[in-house]
């Protein structure tokens, strides 16, 4: 599923039957036909072309926002787990704050203040998606920092940054990779929800934008299913694909889920 989604995004100029901005005035909200396999919009745009081109923005936001979340979450987690004390307390209370606040509501407020640009949406989603990664990384760091190879490095005069970079970070990265797929799924859904609500640049073609105009034009209430169903199905399939991949990676990379100890079975 992921391979198909990525190929659709990469090959959009080749496989799209029409340019996404092309308007057919003779086909306004027309149902699926040979000319328009998924029907048309209220201004005569081909829905299939919008879905194909919309995959680019939806996946791009998912990947970029997740990159921001992974960097912030990993830094919070390893510093909190390794240093401990007041640093751990402050970082974890900050993490708890971001965990309990409603992300979509805060994103709407922040986007209204900073502006509805694609970059702002990426940063907002990324900065609201890191707490889960931070907690996972912190838990692993608490265990790894007690291992003999870490104690040996510290005894040899290794600095805190050296130990974190050379010993802690490489060992916690498999867990970060597993959490990445789940975070991408959440980012894609959040971006679609925000654009549907009008938060974000609605001129950027995405699945959320298609749903936004399907609702605002009255096509959904009028029963024009071909306008609203395709972007909704693509959002569900992409979230499902990344979520299943994340669970699979977690089972492979997380030793506890494999039935062994954190460092392998005895």
C-alpha positions as CSV (number, residue, x, y, z in Angstrom):
1,X,0.0,0.0,0.0
2,X,2.8,2.4,0.9
3,X,4.6,1.7,-2.4
4,X,1.5,2.4,-4.4
5,X,0.9,5.7,-2.5
6,X,4.4,6.8,-3.1
7,X,4.4,5.9,-6.7
8,X,1.1,7.8,-7.2
9,X,2.7,10.9,-5.8
10,X,6.0,10.5,-7.7
11,X,4.3,9.7,-11.1
12,X,1.4,12.3,-10.8
13,X,2.4,14.2,-13.9
14,X,2.5,10.9,-15.9
15,X,-0.6,9.1,-14.6
16,X,-2.9,12.0,-14.0
17,X,-5.5,12.0,-16.9
18,X,-5.9,15.8,-16.7
19,X,-4.0,18.8,-15.2
20,X,-5.5,19.3,-11.7
21,X,-6.5,22.9,-12.5
22,X,-8.2,22.1,-15.9
23,X,-11.8,23.0,-15.9
24,X,-14.5,21.3,-18.0
25,X,-17.5,23.6,-18.1
26,X,-19.5,20.9,-19.8
27,X,-19.1,18.6,-16.9
28,X,-20.1,20.3,-13.7
29,X,-20.5,17.9,-10.8
30,X,-21.0,15.1,-13.3
31,X,-20.9,11.5,-12.0
32,X,-18.2,9.0,-13.0
33,X,-18.0,8.5,-16.7
34,X,-15.5,7.3,-19.3
35,X,-14.2,10.9,-19.6
36,X,-14.0,11.4,-15.8
37,X,-13.6,8.1,-14.0
38,X,-14.3,9.6,-10.6
39,X,-16.6,12.4,-11.7
40,X,-16.0,16.1,-11.5
41,X,-16.2,19.0,-9.0
42,X,-18.5,21.9,-8.8
43,X,-16.3,23.8,-11.2
44,X,-15.6,20.9,-13.6
45,X,-12.3,19.7,-12.3
46,X,-11.5,16.0,-12.7
47,X,-11.7,14.3,-9.2
48,X,-9.3,11.5,-10.1
49,X,-6.6,14.1,-11.1
50,X,-7.2,16.0,-7.9
51,X,-6.7,12.8,-5.9
52,X,-3.5,11.9,-7.7
53,X,-2.0,15.3,-7.4
54,X,-3.3,15.7,-3.8
55,X,-1.2,12.8,-2.7
56,X,1.9,14.9,-3.1
57,X,1.0,17.5,-0.6
58,X,-0.6,15.0,1.8
59,X,2.4,12.8,1.9
60,X,4.9,15.7,1.9
61,X,3.3,17.2,5.0
62,X,3.2,13.8,6.6
63,X,6.9,13.2,6.0
64,X,8.1,16.7,6.9
65,X,6.0,17.1,10.0
66,X,7.2,13.7,11.2
67,X,10.8,14.7,10.6
68,X,10.2,17.7,12.9
69,X,8.5,15.5,15.5
70,X,11.2,12.8,15.4
71,X,14.0,15.3,16.0
72,X,12.3,17.1,18.8
73,X,11.0,13.9,20.5
74,X,14.3,12.1,20.2
75,X,16.2,15.1,21.8
76,X,13.7,15.4,24.6
77,X,13.8,11.7,25.3
78,X,17.5,11.1,25.4
79,X,18.4,14.2,27.4
80,X,15.5,13.5,29.9
81,X,16.4,9.9,30.3
82,X,20.2,10.2,30.4
83,X,20.6,13.4,32.5
84,X,17.7,12.8,34.9
85,X,17.0,15.0,37.9
86,X,15.5,18.4,37.4
87,X,16.1,18.2,33.6
88,X,14.1,15.0,33.4
89,X,11.4,16.5,35.5
90,X,11.1,19.7,33.4
91,X,11.2,17.9,30.0
92,X,8.7,15.3,31.0
93,X,6.2,17.8,32.4
94,X,6.5,19.7,29.2
95,X,5.9,16.5,27.3
96,X,2.8,15.8,29.5
97,X,1.5,19.2,28.7
98,X,1.6,18.6,25.0
99,X,0.1,15.2,25.5
100,X,-3.1,16.4,27.2
101,X,-3.9,19.5,25.1
102,X,-6.3,18.9,22.2
103,X,-3.9,19.0,19.2
104,X,-6.4,20.0,16.5
105,X,-7.8,22.9,18.6
106,X,-4.3,24.2,19.4
107,X,-3.3,23.8,15.8
108,X,-6.3,25.9,14.7
109,X,-5.4,28.7,17.2
110,X,-1.7,28.7,16.3
111,X,-2.3,28.6,12.6
112,X,-4.7,31.6,12.9
113,X,-1.9,33.5,14.7
114,X,1.0,32.5,12.5
115,X,-0.8,32.3,9.2
116,X,-2.3,29.6,7.0
117,X,0.8,28.6,5.0
118,X,2.0,25.1,4.2
119,X,5.2,25.6,6.2
120,X,3.3,26.7,9.3
121,X,1.0,23.7,9.0
122,X,4.0,21.4,8.8
123,X,5.7,23.0,11.8
124,X,2.5,23.0,13.9
125,X,1.8,19.3,13.2
126,X,5.4,18.4,13.9
127,X,5.6,20.3,17.1
128,X,2.4,18.7,18.3
129,X,3.4,15.1,17.4
130,X,6.6,14.6,19.3
131,X,5.5,13.6,22.9
132,X,4.9,9.9,22.1
133,X,8.4,9.6,20.6
134,X,9.9,11.4,23.6
135,X,8.4,9.0,26.1
136,X,9.5,5.9,24.1
137,X,13.1,7.2,23.7
138,X,13.3,8.2,27.4
139,X,12.2,4.7,28.5
140,X,14.9,3.1,26.4
141,X,17.5,5.6,27.5
142,X,16.9,4.9,31.1
143,X,17.8,1.2,30.5
144,X,20.7,1.8,28.1
145,X,22.5,4.3,30.3
146,X,23.0,1.6,32.9
147,X,24.6,-0.8,30.5
148,X,28.3,-1.7,30.9
149,X,29.4,-0.3,27.6
150,X,28.0,3.1,28.6
151,X,29.7,3.0,32.0
152,X,32.9,2.0,30.3
153,X,32.7,5.0,28.0
154,X,32.0,7.4,30.9
155,X,34.9,5.8,32.8
156,X,37.2,6.4,29.9
157,X,36.4,10.1,30.0
158,X,33.7,10.3,27.4
159,X,31.6,13.5,27.6
160,X,27.8,13.5,27.9
161,X,27.4,14.4,24.3
162,X,29.9,11.7,23.2
163,X,28.0,9.0,25.1
164,X,24.7,10.2,23.8
165,X,25.9,10.4,20.2
166,X,28.0,7.2,20.1
167,X,26.1,4.8,22.4
168,X,22.6,5.9,23.4
169,X,21.3,7.4,20.1
170,X,22.3,4.4,17.9
171,X,20.6,2.0,20.3
172,X,17.3,4.0,20.6
173,X,17.0,4.8,16.8
174,X,15.2,1.4,16.0
175,X,12.4,2.5,18.3
176,X,12.3,5.9,16.7
177,X,12.0,4.3,13.2
178,X,9.1,2.2,14.4
179,X,7.4,5.2,15.8
180,X,8.0,7.2,12.6
181,X,5.4,5.4,10.6
182,X,2.7,5.9,13.2
183,X,3.5,9.6,13.4
184,X,3.3,10.0,9.6
185,X,-0.2,8.4,9.8
186,X,-1.2,10.9,12.5
187,X,0.3,13.8,10.6
188,X,-1.6,13.0,7.3
189,X,-4.9,12.8,9.2
190,X,-4.2,16.0,11.1
191,X,-3.3,17.9,8.0
192,X,-6.4,16.7,6.2
193,X,-8.6,17.6,9.2
194,X,-7.1,21.1,9.4
195,X,-7.4,21.9,5.7
196,X,-11.0,20.5,5.8
197,X,-11.7,23.0,8.6
198,X,-10.1,25.8,6.5
199,X,-6.9,26.0,8.5
200,X,-4.0,25.9,6.0
201,X,-3.6,27.1,2.5
202,X,-6.7,25.7,0.7
203,X,-5.1,26.6,-2.6
204,X,-2.6,23.7,-2.2
205,X,-4.1,20.6,-3.8
206,X,-4.5,17.9,-1.2
207,X,-7.0,15.3,0.0
208,X,-8.1,17.6,2.8
209,X,-8.6,20.4,0.3
210,X,-10.8,18.3,-1.9
211,X,-13.0,17.3,1.1
212,X,-13.1,21.0,2.1
213,X,-14.5,22.1,-1.2
214,X,-16.8,19.1,-1.4
215,X,-18.4,20.2,1.8
216,X,-18.4,24.0,1.2
217,X,-20.0,23.5,-2.2
218,X,-22.8,21.4,-0.8
219,X,-21.9,18.4,-2.8
220,X,-21.8,16.2,0.3
221,X,-25.3,17.1,1.5
222,X,-26.6,16.9,-2.1
223,X,-25.5,13.3,-2.3
224,X,-22.7,13.7,-4.9
225,X,-20.7,10.8,-3.4
226,X,-18.1,10.8,-6.1
227,X,-16.7,14.1,-4.9
228,X,-16.3,13.3,-1.2
229,X,-15.7,9.5,-1.1
230,X,-12.4,9.3,-3.1
231,X,-10.4,11.7,-0.9
232,X,-11.8,10.2,2.2
233,X,-10.9,6.7,1.1
234,X,-7.4,7.8,0.3
235,X,-6.9,9.4,3.7
236,X,-8.2,6.2,5.4
237,X,-6.0,4.0,3.2
238,X,-2.8,6.1,3.8
239,X,-3.4,6.3,7.6
240,X,-4.0,2.5,7.7
241,X,-1.0,1.7,5.6
242,X,1.4,3.8,7.8
243,X,-0.2,2.5,11.0
244,X,0.1,-1.1,10.0
245,X,3.7,-0.5,8.9
246,X,4.4,1.1,12.3
247,X,3.0,-1.8,14.2
248,X,5.0,-4.2,12.1
249,X,8.2,-2.3,12.6
250,X,7.5,-2.1,16.3
251,X,7.1,-5.9,16.6
252,X,10.4,-6.4,14.7
253,X,12.5,-3.7,16.3
254,X,11.1,-3.7,19.9
255,X,12.6,-6.8,21.7
256,X,9.9,-6.8,24.3
257,X,7.3,-7.5,21.7
258,X,9.4,-10.3,20.3
259,X,9.2,-12.1,23.6
260,X,12.7,-11.5,24.7
261,X,14.4,-9.0,27.0
262,X,15.4,-5.6,25.9
263,X,18.8,-6.9,24.8
264,X,17.8,-10.3,23.4
265,X,16.8,-13.5,24.9
266,X,19.1,-15.3,27.3
